[in-house]
Amino acid sequence: MPAIFTPRATPVARGVLTLLVATVVVIPLVAMAWVRTPWARGEHRQITQPIPFSHPLHVTALHIDCRFCHREVERSQQAGLPSTELCVSCHNDATFASSVFTPVRRSLATSRPIPWRRVTQLPAFVYFDHAAHVGHGVACETCHGRIDRMAVVSQARSLTMSWCVDCHRNPAASIRPLATVTAMGWTGPRQGEALMRTYQVHSLTNCSTCHR
């Protein structure tokens, strides 16, 4: 009786089984590991903007408060970006005429906003409200790092689910007086527990807090 399978059938079957295992198990595991790396999250990746805006100059040297440019941060989910007109109002004619300000002049001429590139990008399934955090004593630098030291802004924190949940479990460690939420490098006395009662902050670990 002739053989049903040829001598090559065994190695072919093994190869197919190996491929199936790789497809079903290995590839998803590699993908899950990759999305947890700083490279996949964009952590510390410097983003080149259309205008070389210097936070050290504006924040440290000129003492401009974060809320002057990000005017929606205390009342909206989004922090907001400054209008072109607001940028122009702070600079003299010589600066405005420089080559660096070409995107600004183009924005005014076309009535289109300056195409700033996003630095921090949360997944679409994550809900984050700037006003809820800033309004309850969570400082800008808690999530964004020392912006005042970044010549080119990058994502300073991992912003993973575990990173966020750790703060939600123990918010006292991150809360400071409202008057200092935009202060970079603040080292005042920590009064987290007392401020939690004052600002009516509670530990929030329900899934619906961030996934709505």
C-alpha atoms as a printed R data frame, in Angstrom:
    type eleno elety resid chain resno       x      y      z
1   ATOM     1    CA   MET     A     1   0.000  0.000  0.000
2   ATOM     2    CA   PRO     A     2   1.525  3.346 -1.013
3   ATOM     3    CA   ALA     A     3   2.292  5.884  1.723
4   ATOM     4    CA   ILE     A     4  -0.285  8.646  2.173
5   ATOM     5    CA   PHE     A     5   2.308 11.256  3.153
6   ATOM     6    CA   THR     A     6   5.668 11.927  1.573
7   ATOM     7    CA   PRO     A     7   8.877 12.180  3.636
8   ATOM     8    CA   ARG     A     8   8.582 15.974  3.474
9   ATOM     9    CA   ALA     A     9   5.168 15.969  5.156
10  ATOM    10    CA   THR     A    10   6.572 15.905  8.698
11  ATOM    11    CA   PRO     A    11   8.874 18.962  8.419
12  ATOM    12    CA   VAL     A    12   6.154 20.832  6.526
13  ATOM    13    CA   ALA     A    13   3.626 20.052  9.254
14  ATOM    14    CA   ARG     A    14   6.092 21.169 11.919
15  ATOM    15    CA   GLY     A    15   6.702 24.417 10.033
16  ATOM    16    CA   VAL     A    16   2.981 25.096  9.742
17  ATOM    17    CA   LEU     A    17   2.424 24.416 13.448
18  ATOM    18    CA   THR     A    18   5.364 26.671 14.358
19  ATOM    19    CA   LEU     A    19   3.926 29.436 12.193
20  ATOM    20    CA   LEU     A    20   0.516 29.052 13.822
21  ATOM    21    CA   VAL     A    21   2.033 29.252 17.303
22  ATOM    22    CA   ALA     A    22   3.995 32.349 16.299
23  ATOM    23    CA   THR     A    23   0.898 33.972 14.850
24  ATOM    24    CA   VAL     A    24  -1.396 33.164 17.766
25  ATOM    25    CA   VAL     A    25   1.020 33.561 20.682
26  ATOM    26    CA   VAL     A    26   4.394 35.102 19.915
27  ATOM    27    CA   ILE     A    27   3.362 37.995 17.675
28  ATOM    28    CA   PRO     A    28   0.690 39.316 20.105
29  ATOM    29    CA   LEU     A    29   3.165 39.019 22.994
30  ATOM    30    CA   VAL     A    30   5.785 40.979 21.057
31  ATOM    31    CA   ALA     A    31   3.197 43.617 20.142
32  ATOM    32    CA   MET     A    32   2.080 43.937 23.766
33  ATOM    33    CA   ALA     A    33   5.684 44.319 24.871
34  ATOM    34    CA   TRP     A    34   6.411 46.903 22.166
35  ATOM    35    CA   VAL     A    35   3.538 49.238 23.062
36  ATOM    36    CA   ARG     A    36   4.900 49.382 26.614
37  ATOM    37    CA   THR     A    37   8.305 50.677 25.555
38  ATOM    38    CA   PRO     A    38   9.294 54.380 25.661
39  ATOM    39    CA   TRP     A    39   9.845 54.293 21.891
40  ATOM    40    CA   ALA     A    40   6.278 53.240 21.165
41  ATOM    41    CA   ARG     A    41   4.867 55.775 23.613
42  ATOM    42    CA   GLY     A    42   6.944 58.624 22.192
43  ATOM    43    CA   GLU     A    43   8.500 59.256 25.590
44  ATOM    44    CA   HIS     A    44  11.400 61.779 25.470
45  ATOM    45    CA   ARG     A    45  11.076 62.091 21.692
46  ATOM    46    CA   GLN     A    46  11.830 65.692 20.794
47  ATOM    47    CA   ILE     A    47   9.264 67.190 18.448
48  ATOM    48    CA   THR     A    48  10.403 69.832 15.978
49  ATOM    49    CA   GLN     A    49   7.867 72.632 15.794
50  ATOM    50    CA   PRO     A    50   7.217 75.053 12.898
51  ATOM    51    CA   ILE     A    51   8.624 77.798 15.126
52  ATOM    52    CA   PRO     A    52  11.497 77.183 17.587
53  ATOM    53    CA   PHE     A    53   9.477 78.326 20.596
54  ATOM    54    CA   SER     A    54  11.664 78.437 23.706
55  ATOM    55    CA   HIS     A    55   9.935 77.564 26.964
56  ATOM    56    CA   PRO     A    56  13.092 78.369 29.004
57  ATOM    57    CA   LEU     A    57  13.035 81.892 27.566
58  ATOM    58    CA   HIS     A    58   9.325 82.505 28.070
59  ATOM    59    CA   VAL     A    59   8.837 80.659 31.372
60  ATOM    60    CA   THR     A    60  12.162 81.168 33.148
61  ATOM    61    CA   ALA     A    61  13.592 84.380 31.737
62  ATOM    62    CA   LEU     A    62  10.353 86.288 31.090
63  ATOM    63    CA   HIS     A    63   8.290 84.679 33.900
64  ATOM    64    CA   ILE     A    64   5.262 84.118 31.691
65  ATOM    65    CA   ASP     A    65   2.659 81.941 33.377
66  ATOM    66    CA   CYS     A    66   1.561 78.772 31.558
67  ATOM    67    CA   ARG     A    67  -2.027 80.031 31.571
68  ATOM    68    CA   PHE     A    68  -1.172 83.075 29.497
69  ATOM    69    CA   CYS     A    69  -0.732 80.872 26.424
70  ATOM    70    CA   HIS     A    70  -2.762 77.816 27.463
71  ATOM    71    CA   ARG     A    71  -5.853 79.778 28.414
72  ATOM    72    CA   GLU     A    72  -8.365 76.920 28.451
73  ATOM    73    CA   VAL     A    73  -6.499 74.785 30.962
74  ATOM    74    CA   GLU     A    74  -8.591 75.869 33.978
75  ATOM    75    CA   ARG     A    75 -11.998 75.504 32.347
76  ATOM    76    CA   SER     A    76 -11.748 72.933 29.584
77  ATOM    77    CA   GLN     A    77 -10.695 69.384 28.860
78  ATOM    78    CA   GLN     A    78  -8.053 70.788 26.511
79  ATOM    79    CA   ALA     A    79  -5.326 73.190 27.623
80  ATOM    80    CA   GLY     A    80  -5.623 75.163 24.398
81  ATOM    81    CA   LEU     A    81  -3.011 76.878 22.258
82  ATOM    82    CA   PRO     A    82  -2.390 80.607 21.898
83  ATOM    83    CA   SER     A    83  -3.841 82.377 18.902
84  ATOM    84    CA   THR     A    84  -1.456 83.849 16.379
85  ATOM    85    CA   GLU     A    85  -2.640 87.313 17.367
86  ATOM    86    CA   LEU     A    86  -1.680 86.656 20.977
87  ATOM    87    CA   CYS     A    87   1.828 85.647 19.922
88  ATOM    88    CA   VAL     A    88   2.233 88.762 17.793
89  ATOM    89    CA   SER     A    89   1.106 91.088 20.567
90  ATOM    90    CA   CYS     A    90   4.146 90.200 22.670
91  ATOM    91    CA   HIS     A    91   6.863 90.882 20.077
92  ATOM    92    CA   ASN     A    92   8.317 94.008 18.508
93  ATOM    93    CA   ASP     A    93   8.386 94.777 14.791
94  ATOM    94    CA   ALA     A    94  11.992 93.654 14.336
95  ATOM    95    CA   THR     A    95  11.243 90.218 15.775
96  ATOM    96    CA   PHE     A    96   8.052 89.919 13.764
97  ATOM    97    CA   ALA     A    97   9.949 90.652 10.543
98  ATOM    98    CA   SER     A    98  12.584 87.963 11.159
99  ATOM    99    CA   SER     A    99  12.733 84.722  9.204
100 ATOM   100    CA   VAL     A   100  11.844 82.737 12.326
101 ATOM   101    CA   PHE     A   101   8.429 84.397 12.303
102 ATOM   102    CA   THR     A   102   7.627 83.405  8.721
103 ATOM   103    CA   PRO     A   103   5.012 80.829  9.862
104 ATOM   104    CA   VAL     A   104   3.437 83.520 12.049
105 ATOM   105    CA   ARG     A   105   3.164 85.981  9.172
106 ATOM   106    CA   ARG     A   106   1.767 83.223  6.949
107 ATOM   107    CA   SER     A   107  -0.801 82.371  9.606
108 ATOM   108    CA   LEU     A   108  -1.974 85.975  9.783
109 ATOM   109    CA   ALA     A   109  -2.133 86.290  6.009
110 ATOM   110    CA   THR     A   110  -4.157 83.099  5.528
111 ATOM   111    CA   SER     A   111  -6.210 83.226  8.753
112 ATOM   112    CA   ARG     A   112  -5.085 79.693  9.481
113 ATOM   113    CA   PRO     A   113  -3.592 78.667 12.841
114 ATOM   114    CA   ILE     A   114   0.093 77.880 13.170
115 ATOM   115    CA   PRO     A   115   0.464 74.104 12.571
116 ATOM   116    CA   TRP     A   116   1.895 73.210 15.970
117 ATOM   117    CA   ARG     A   117   2.759 69.528 16.324
118 ATOM   118    CA   ARG     A   118   1.279 67.588 19.238
119 ATOM   119    CA   VAL     A   119   3.846 66.418 21.793
120 ATOM   120    CA   THR     A   120   1.685 64.397 24.167
121 ATOM   121    CA   GLN     A   121  -0.905 62.113 22.617
122 ATOM   122    CA   LEU     A   122  -3.159 59.906 24.704
123 ATOM   123    CA   PRO     A   123  -5.084 57.058 23.044
124 ATOM   124    CA   ALA     A   124  -8.544 57.942 21.776
125 ATOM   125    CA   PHE     A   125 -10.138 55.667 24.380
126 ATOM   126    CA   VAL     A   126  -8.643 57.656 27.285
127 ATOM   127    CA   TYR     A   127 -10.499 60.637 28.707
128 ATOM   128    CA   PHE     A   128  -8.367 63.319 30.339
129 ATOM   129    CA   ASP     A   129  -9.636 66.661 31.629
130 ATOM   130    CA   HIS     A   130  -7.059 69.403 32.215
131 ATOM   131    CA   ALA     A   131  -9.493 71.546 34.213
132 ATOM   132    CA   ALA     A   132 -10.307 68.705 36.609
133 ATOM   133    CA   HIS     A   133  -6.636 68.194 37.415
134 ATOM   134    CA   VAL     A   134  -5.383 71.789 37.504
135 ATOM   135    CA   GLY     A   135  -8.488 72.886 39.401
136 ATOM   136    CA   HIS     A   136  -7.734 70.381 42.156
137 ATOM   137    CA   GLY     A   137  -4.064 71.154 42.689
138 ATOM   138    CA   VAL     A   138  -2.295 68.864 40.222
139 ATOM   139    CA   ALA     A   139   0.589 70.872 38.792
140 ATOM   140    CA   CYS     A   140   1.511 71.133 35.122
141 ATOM   141    CA   GLU     A   141   4.954 69.662 35.776
142 ATOM   142    CA   THR     A   142   3.432 66.554 37.349
143 ATOM   143    CA   CYS     A   143   2.498 65.295 33.883
144 ATOM   144    CA   HIS     A   144   4.553 67.494 31.563
145 ATOM   145    CA   GLY     A   145   7.827 67.620 33.474
146 ATOM   146    CA   ARG     A   146  10.124 70.627 33.733
147 ATOM   147    CA   ILE     A   147   8.943 72.436 30.632
148 ATOM   148    CA   ASP     A   148  10.938 75.451 31.751
149 ATOM   149    CA   ARG     A   149  14.144 73.497 31.054
150 ATOM   150    CA   MET     A   150  13.205 72.074 27.640
151 ATOM   151    CA   ALA     A   151  14.663 73.873 24.663
152 ATOM   152    CA   VAL     A   152  12.684 71.370 22.568
153 ATOM   153    CA   VAL     A   153   9.617 70.007 24.329
154 ATOM   154    CA   SER     A   154   9.198 66.258 24.653
155 ATOM   155    CA   GLN     A   155   6.878 63.909 26.528
156 ATOM   156    CA   ALA     A   156   8.438 63.692 29.972
157 ATOM   157    CA   ARG     A   157   6.322 60.949 31.580
158 ATOM   158    CA   SER     A   158   5.304 57.476 30.492
159 ATOM   159    CA   LEU     A   159   1.564 58.297 30.776
160 ATOM   160    CA   THR     A   160   0.799 54.602 30.929
161 ATOM   161    CA   MET     A   161  -2.318 53.324 32.641
162 ATOM   162    CA   SER     A   162  -0.303 52.131 35.644
163 ATOM   163    CA   TRP     A   163   1.386 55.559 35.944
164 ATOM   164    CA   CYS     A   164  -1.979 57.328 35.988
165 ATOM   165    CA   VAL     A   165  -3.604 54.807 38.342
166 ATOM   166    CA   ASP     A   166  -0.742 55.133 40.846
167 ATOM   167    CA   CYS     A   167  -1.512 58.839 41.118
168 ATOM   168    CA   HIS     A   168  -5.256 58.217 41.342
169 ATOM   169    CA   ARG     A   169  -4.692 55.776 44.202
170 ATOM   170    CA   ASN     A   170  -2.554 58.249 46.112
171 ATOM   171    CA   PRO     A   171  -3.470 61.759 44.925
172 ATOM   172    CA   ALA     A   172  -2.112 63.395 48.076
173 ATOM   173    CA   ALA     A   173   1.435 62.985 46.800
174 ATOM   174    CA   SER     A   174   0.713 65.141 43.740
175 ATOM   175    CA   ILE     A   175  -1.585 67.834 45.101
176 ATOM   176    CA   ARG     A   176  -0.274 71.291 45.921
177 ATOM   177    CA   PRO     A   177  -1.873 74.712 46.600
178 ATOM   178    CA   LEU     A   178  -3.810 76.037 43.602
179 ATOM   179    CA   ALA     A   179  -1.654 79.163 43.498
180 ATOM   180    CA   THR     A   180   1.386 77.013 42.679
181 ATOM   181    CA   VAL     A   181   0.030 74.652 39.997
182 ATOM   182    CA   THR     A   182   1.971 76.428 37.241
183 ATOM   183    CA   ALA     A   183   5.131 76.984 39.301
184 ATOM   184    CA   MET     A   184   8.063 74.976 37.992
185 ATOM   185    CA   GLY     A   185  10.310 73.326 40.565
186 ATOM   186    CA   TRP     A   186   8.052 74.198 43.488
187 ATOM   187    CA   THR     A   187   9.462 72.862 46.777
188 ATOM   188    CA   GLY     A   188   6.969 74.154 49.298
189 ATOM   189    CA   PRO     A   189   5.586 72.124 52.216
190 ATOM   190    CA   ARG     A   190   3.562 69.110 51.181
191 ATOM   191    CA   GLN     A   191   0.041 69.267 52.582
192 ATOM   192    CA   GLY     A   192  -1.544 66.670 50.363
193 ATOM   193    CA   GLU     A   193  -3.928 65.120 52.881
194 ATOM   194    CA   ALA     A   194  -5.202 68.505 54.067
195 ATOM   195    CA   LEU     A   195  -5.516 69.797 50.501
196 ATOM   196    CA   MET     A   196  -7.468 66.687 49.497
197 ATOM   197    CA   ARG     A   197 -10.088 67.619 52.065
198 ATOM   198    CA   THR     A   198 -10.046 71.279 51.038
199 ATOM   199    CA   TYR     A   199 -10.393 70.531 47.324
200 ATOM   200    CA   GLN     A   200 -12.693 67.547 47.918
201 ATOM   201    CA   VAL     A   201 -10.393 65.117 46.147
202 ATOM   202    CA   HIS     A   202 -10.944 61.379 46.492
203 ATOM   203    CA   SER     A   203  -9.100 58.314 45.294
204 ATOM   204    CA   LEU     A   204 -10.484 57.547 41.838
205 ATOM   205    CA   THR     A   205  -9.779 54.103 40.419
206 ATOM   206    CA   ASN     A   206 -13.055 53.281 38.665
207 ATOM   207    CA   CYS     A   207 -12.580 52.357 35.013
208 ATOM   208    CA   SER     A   208 -15.224 54.899 33.966
209 ATOM   209    CA   THR     A   209 -13.105 57.743 35.349
210 ATOM   210    CA   CYS     A   210 -10.830 57.585 32.314
211 ATOM   211    CA   HIS     A   211 -12.697 55.256 29.937
212 ATOM   212    CA   ARG     A   212 -16.067 56.746 29.100
